Amino acid sequence: MRWLACELHTHTLHSDGSQTLEELVKGAVDLGFDAIALTDHNTMSGLIGKDEIEQKYELYIIPGMEWTTFYGHMVTIGLHEFADWRDVSREHIEKGIAAVHQHGGIAGIAHPFRIGSPACTGCFWEYDITDWSSMDYIEVWSGTFPSIRTDNHRAFDLWTQKLNEGCRIAATSGRDWHSQDKTNDPISVTYLGIEEEANMASHHTDRLIRSLREGRISVTMGPLLTLTLSVGEILYPLGSMIPATLPETLNTTQQLLAHIALDFSVRAGKWSLPEQPLRLVLYSNLGEEGHGEVIMQHNEHVLELEMPLSTNDGASPRRWIRAECWGTMQGAYVRIAFTNAIYWEEGGKPL
């Protein structure tokens, strides 16, 4: 799996940003990003000149648009055509989501608990969603140093709640990047994992959109955190579903193992952490399922931790699991990174 550093919420002067697309891309390259999604408010005109700028800076630009309405902002990514945001009522946002899907895109709730009107018209999410399976992702971290913000805590809790309810929904970060102003705050990165295919005919941006749709996602303000589950020789990466019936060739005594890895080599020099023990935790709908510590040292590139999971013989079935990394950053003890989930097929026997 190849992991690409992405910024999925950006703006140019074609909406309320103060930067051109080229200035945005140059800034993204300087920060070690591999790809950005351009998500101007209610317009895709900022993509003019996209191909030439991609080639000049060797950075992928994913087409997108932020639907900006009185009842909420919805980031749409990967659209091949314009999907009209104007014909959607507060009670029928699913109609708009369906239009985005019909045009090849995916839809996510932007900064759902940011302060709304009159300070930021429509920034607070007020749409009624009756079918959460239609929504592709929630932007749970917004802005810089996102893990200390109260509105992001609420967004993260919303994501967890929907996972607990059985939704297969992804989580991302988005800086909501409007200008090239410098900041000393930690910057979050959404890493998308793309498979190295034998046939490389599909464009990288198409594979990034597919990864986002399928939940091969890890979010961090520092090292790249990844999680894989294994049973025998079978591996389950982020976003995958553990089936209800496992192959008969597996020995029933084989353990389900969680493999957690922290890669400190990513975006070298673009973030910093003091040397410290970092706490790695496994969370699921059953609560905390395991934890361990790794000692961060600057000369280490990858640190790994392996944990066996319980057989889950309780009354409540395991529905999902994710990994989190906790430690001190700029003097605050925070969630530094988290992965998206691995899921269990409903009705399956507990492992």
C-alpha positions as CSV (number, residue, x, y, z in Angstrom):
1,M,0.0,0.0,0.0
2,R,1.3,3.4,-0.9
3,W,0.1,6.3,1.3
4,L,-0.2,9.8,-0.2
5,A,-0.5,12.9,2.0
6,C,-3.6,14.8,1.1
7,E,-5.3,18.1,2.0
8,L,-9.0,17.7,1.1
9,H,-10.5,21.2,1.9
10,T,-9.0,24.2,0.1
11,H,-10.1,27.5,-1.5
12,T,-8.8,29.9,-4.1
13,L,-9.8,33.5,-5.1
14,H,-12.5,31.9,-7.2
15,S,-14.6,31.8,-4.0
16,D,-13.5,33.3,-0.6
17,G,-9.8,32.4,-0.7
18,S,-7.0,34.8,-1.3
19,Q,-4.7,32.5,-3.3
20,T,-4.5,31.4,-6.9
21,L,-4.5,27.7,-7.7
22,E,-0.8,27.8,-8.4
23,E,-0.1,29.6,-5.1
24,L,-2.1,26.9,-3.3
25,V,-0.3,24.1,-5.0
26,K,3.1,25.6,-4.4
27,G,2.2,26.0,-0.7
28,A,1.0,22.4,-0.6
29,V,4.3,21.1,-2.1
30,D,6.3,23.1,0.4
31,L,4.4,21.4,3.2
32,G,5.0,17.9,1.8
33,F,1.6,17.1,0.4
34,D,1.2,14.7,-2.5
35,A,-2.4,15.8,-3.5
36,I,-5.0,18.4,-2.7
37,A,-8.7,18.6,-3.4
38,L,-9.9,22.0,-4.7
39,T,-13.2,22.7,-3.0
40,D,-14.2,26.3,-3.7
41,H,-17.7,27.4,-2.6
42,N,-20.4,26.6,-5.1
43,T,-18.0,26.8,-8.1
44,M,-15.5,24.7,-10.0
45,S,-14.0,27.5,-12.1
46,G,-10.9,27.5,-10.0
47,L,-9.8,24.3,-11.7
48,I,-8.9,26.3,-14.9
49,G,-5.3,25.4,-15.7
50,K,-5.3,22.4,-13.5
51,D,-3.4,20.0,-15.8
52,E,-0.5,22.4,-16.4
53,I,-0.1,23.2,-12.7
54,E,-0.2,19.4,-11.8
55,Q,2.6,18.7,-14.3
56,K,4.6,21.8,-13.2
57,Y,4.6,20.9,-9.5
58,E,4.1,17.1,-9.7
59,L,1.1,17.2,-7.3
60,Y,-2.3,15.7,-7.9
61,I,-5.3,18.0,-7.9
62,I,-8.6,16.3,-7.2
63,P,-11.7,18.2,-8.5
64,G,-14.2,19.2,-5.9
65,M,-16.7,21.8,-4.7
66,E,-18.0,22.8,-1.3
67,W,-21.8,23.1,-1.4
68,T,-22.4,26.2,0.7
69,T,-25.9,26.8,1.9
70,F,-27.9,28.2,4.8
71,Y,-28.2,24.8,6.4
72,G,-24.7,23.4,6.1
73,H,-21.6,23.0,4.0
74,M,-21.0,19.7,2.2
75,V,-17.6,19.0,0.6
76,T,-18.0,17.1,-2.7
77,I,-14.9,15.5,-4.2
78,G,-14.2,13.7,-7.5
79,L,-17.0,15.2,-9.6
80,H,-16.7,14.8,-13.3
81,E,-19.5,17.2,-13.9
82,F,-21.2,20.1,-12.0
83,A,-23.8,18.8,-9.5
84,D,-26.3,21.7,-8.7
85,W,-26.4,22.5,-5.1
86,R,-29.4,24.9,-5.4
87,D,-32.3,22.4,-5.7
88,V,-31.9,20.8,-2.2
89,S,-34.2,21.4,0.7
90,R,-33.3,21.1,4.4
91,E,-35.3,17.8,4.6
92,H,-34.0,16.3,1.4
93,I,-30.2,16.5,1.4
94,E,-30.1,12.9,0.3
95,K,-31.3,14.2,-3.1
96,G,-28.2,16.3,-3.4
97,I,-25.9,13.4,-2.2
98,A,-27.5,11.2,-4.9
99,A,-26.7,13.8,-7.6
100,V,-23.1,13.9,-6.4
101,H,-22.9,10.1,-6.6
102,Q,-24.5,10.1,-10.1
103,H,-21.7,12.4,-11.3
104,G,-19.0,10.1,-9.9
105,G,-18.3,12.1,-6.7
106,I,-18.4,11.5,-3.0
107,A,-19.9,13.7,-0.3
108,G,-18.8,14.6,3.2
109,I,-20.0,16.9,5.9
110,A,-17.7,19.9,6.4
111,H,-16.9,21.1,10.0
112,P,-20.4,20.0,11.2
113,F,-20.2,21.8,14.6
114,R,-18.4,25.0,13.7
115,I,-20.2,28.1,14.9
116,G,-22.9,29.1,12.4
117,S,-25.0,32.1,11.6
118,P,-24.5,35.0,11.8
119,A,-20.7,34.5,12.4
120,C,-20.4,31.9,9.6
121,T,-23.5,31.5,7.5
122,G,-24.5,27.8,7.2
123,C,-21.2,26.5,8.8
124,F,-23.2,24.6,11.4
125,W,-24.7,21.4,9.9
126,E,-28.6,21.5,10.1
127,Y,-29.6,19.2,7.3
128,D,-31.8,16.3,8.3
129,I,-30.2,13.0,7.3
130,T,-32.6,10.1,7.3
131,D,-30.2,7.6,5.6
132,W,-26.7,8.0,7.0
133,S,-25.5,5.2,4.7
134,S,-25.7,7.8,1.8
135,M,-23.1,10.1,3.4
136,D,-19.5,9.1,2.5
137,Y,-17.5,10.8,5.2
138,I,-17.4,13.4,8.0
139,E,-14.7,16.0,8.3
140,V,-14.0,15.4,12.0
141,W,-10.8,17.5,12.2
142,S,-11.1,21.1,10.7
143,G,-8.6,23.9,10.9
144,T,-5.0,23.9,12.3
145,F,-4.1,22.1,15.6
146,P,-7.5,20.4,15.1
147,S,-7.4,18.0,18.0
148,I,-7.7,20.7,20.7
149,R,-10.9,22.3,19.2
150,T,-14.2,21.7,20.9
151,D,-16.2,21.7,17.7
152,N,-13.9,18.9,16.4
153,H,-14.4,16.9,19.5
154,R,-18.1,16.9,18.8
155,A,-17.5,16.0,15.2
156,F,-15.3,13.1,16.2
157,D,-17.9,11.9,18.7
158,L,-20.6,12.1,15.9
159,W,-18.4,9.8,13.7
160,T,-18.0,7.3,16.5
161,Q,-21.7,7.4,17.2
162,K,-22.5,6.6,13.6
163,L,-20.0,3.7,13.6
164,N,-21.6,2.4,16.7
165,E,-25.0,2.5,14.9
166,G,-23.6,0.3,12.2
167,C,-22.8,2.9,9.5
168,R,-19.8,2.4,7.3
169,I,-18.7,6.0,7.2
170,A,-15.2,7.5,6.8
171,A,-13.5,10.3,8.7
172,T,-11.1,12.9,7.3
173,S,-9.4,16.2,8.2
174,G,-9.5,19.4,6.3
175,R,-7.6,22.6,7.0
176,D,-10.2,24.7,5.2
177,W,-7.2,26.4,3.6
178,H,-7.9,29.9,2.3
179,S,-4.5,31.7,2.2
180,Q,-0.8,31.3,2.4
181,D,-0.5,32.9,5.8
182,K,2.1,31.1,7.9
183,T,1.2,29.3,11.0
184,N,3.1,27.6,13.9
185,D,0.1,25.4,14.6
186,P,0.3,21.6,13.8
187,I,-1.3,20.8,10.5
188,S,-3.3,17.7,10.0
189,V,-2.9,15.4,7.0
190,T,-5.4,12.9,5.5
191,Y,-3.4,10.0,4.2
192,L,-5.1,7.9,1.5
193,G,-3.8,4.5,0.7
194,I,-3.7,3.4,-2.9
195,E,-2.9,-0.1,-4.1
196,E,0.1,-0.5,-6.4
197,E,-1.7,-2.1,-9.3
198,A,-0.1,-4.1,-12.0
199,N,-2.1,-2.2,-14.5
200,M,-1.4,1.5,-13.8
201,A,-4.0,2.7,-16.4
202,S,-6.2,4.3,-13.8
203,H,-5.1,7.8,-12.9
204,H,-3.8,8.5,-9.4
205,T,-6.7,11.0,-8.7
206,D,-9.2,8.2,-9.5
207,R,-7.4,5.8,-7.2
208,L,-7.3,8.5,-4.4
209,I,-11.1,9.0,-4.8
210,R,-11.6,5.3,-4.6
211,S,-9.5,5.1,-1.5
212,L,-11.5,7.8,0.1
213,R,-14.8,6.1,-0.8
214,E,-13.5,2.8,0.6
215,G,-12.1,4.2,3.8
216,R,-8.4,3.5,3.3
217,I,-7.7,6.6,5.4
218,S,-5.4,7.6,8.2
219,V,-5.4,11.1,9.7
220,T,-2.4,12.6,11.6
221,M,-0.6,15.8,12.8
222,G,2.6,13.9,12.8
223,P,3.7,10.2,12.0
224,L,1.6,8.0,9.8
225,L,-0.5,5.6,11.8
226,T,-1.7,2.4,10.2
227,L,-3.7,-0.6,11.3
228,T,-4.0,-4.1,9.8
229,L,-5.9,-7.1,11.3
230,S,-4.8,-10.6,10.5
231,V,-6.2,-14.1,11.0
232,G,-3.7,-16.7,10.0
233,E,-2.3,-15.6,6.6
234,I,-5.4,-13.4,5.8
235,L,-4.9,-9.6,6.1
236,Y,-7.6,-7.0,6.6
237,P,-6.5,-3.4,5.9
238,L,-8.3,-0.2,6.8
239,G,-11.7,0.1,5.3
240,S,-12.1,-3.6,4.7
241,M,-14.9,-5.9,6.0
242,I,-14.3,-9.1,8.0
243,P,-16.8,-11.5,6.5
244,A,-19.5,-13.3,8.5
245,T,-18.0,-16.7,7.4
246,L,-14.3,-17.1,7.4
247,P,-12.6,-19.7,5.2
248,E,-12.8,-23.3,6.5
249,T,-9.0,-23.6,6.1
250,L,-8.5,-21.4,9.1
251,N,-7.7,-23.1,12.4
252,T,-10.4,-22.1,15.0
253,T,-7.6,-21.6,17.5
254,Q,-5.9,-18.9,15.5
255,Q,-5.9,-15.5,17.0
256,L,-7.1,-12.3,15.5
257,L,-4.1,-10.0,15.7
258,A,-3.9,-6.2,15.4
259,H,-0.8,-4.8,13.7
260,I,-0.3,-1.1,14.5
261,A,2.6,0.8,12.9
262,L,3.9,4.4,13.2
263,D,6.0,5.7,10.4
264,F,8.1,8.7,11.4
265,S,9.7,9.2,8.0
266,V,6.7,10.8,6.4
267,R,6.8,14.6,5.5
268,A,10.3,14.8,7.1
269,G,11.0,18.1,8.7
270,K,7.4,19.4,8.4
271,W,6.2,18.5,11.9
272,S,7.9,17.8,15.3
273,L,7.3,15.9,18.5
274,P,9.4,15.7,21.6
275,E,10.9,12.3,22.3
276,Q,8.4,10.6,24.5
277,P,6.4,7.4,25.0
278,L,3.5,7.4,22.6
279,R,0.3,5.6,23.6
280,L,-1.3,3.4,21.0
281,V,-4.9,2.4,21.6
282,L,-7.4,0.2,19.9
283,Y,-11.0,1.4,20.1
284,S,-14.2,-0.3,18.9
285,N,-17.9,-0.1,19.7
286,L,-17.1,-2.2,22.8
287,G,-14.8,0.6,24.1
288,E,-11.0,0.3,24.6
289,E,-9.8,-3.1,23.4
290,G,-6.1,-2.8,24.0
291,H,-3.3,-0.4,24.4
292,G,0.5,-0.3,24.5
293,E,3.4,2.2,24.5
294,V,6.2,2.8,22.0
295,I,9.1,4.9,22.8
296,M,9.6,7.5,20.1
297,Q,13.2,8.2,19.1
298,H,14.2,10.4,16.3
299,N,16.5,7.7,14.8
300,E,13.6,5.3,14.4
301,H,11.7,5.3,11.1
302,V,8.9,2.7,11.9
303,L,7.7,1.5,15.3
304,E,5.3,-1.5,15.4
305,L,3.0,-3.0,18.0
306,E,1.1,-6.3,17.8
307,M,-1.9,-7.0,20.0
308,P,-4.2,-10.1,20.1
309,L,-7.9,-9.2,20.2
310,S,-10.3,-11.0,22.5
311,T,-12.8,-13.6,21.2
312,N,-15.6,-11.2,21.9
313,D,-18.0,-13.7,23.5
314,G,-20.1,-11.0,25.0
315,A,-23.7,-10.1,24.1
316,S,-22.7,-7.1,22.0
317,P,-21.0,-8.0,18.7
318,R,-17.9,-6.1,17.6
319,R,-18.9,-3.9,14.6
320,W,-15.7,-1.9,13.9
321,I,-12.2,-1.1,15.3
322,R,-9.7,1.7,14.8
323,A,-6.3,2.7,16.2
324,E,-5.4,6.0,17.8
325,C,-2.0,7.5,18.9
326,W,-1.9,9.8,21.9
327,G,1.0,11.9,23.1
328,T,2.2,15.5,23.9
329,M,2.3,18.0,21.1
330,Q,3.1,21.7,21.7
331,G,2.7,21.2,25.4
332,A,-0.8,19.5,25.2
333,Y,-1.6,15.9,25.6
334,V,-3.8,15.1,22.6
335,R,-4.9,12.6,20.0
336,I,-2.1,12.9,17.5
337,A,-3.4,10.5,14.9
338,F,-6.2,8.1,14.2
339,T,-7.0,5.5,11.6
340,N,-10.3,4.9,9.9
341,A,-12.1,1.7,10.8
342,I,-12.0,-2.0,9.9
343,Y,-15.5,-3.5,10.0
344,W,-17.3,-6.7,10.9
345,E,-20.0,-8.0,8.6
346,E,-23.3,-8.0,10.5
347,G,-24.5,-11.4,11.7
348,G,-21.0,-12.8,11.6
349,K,-19.7,-15.1,14.4
350,P,-17.5,-13.3,16.8
351,L,-13.8,-14.0,16.4
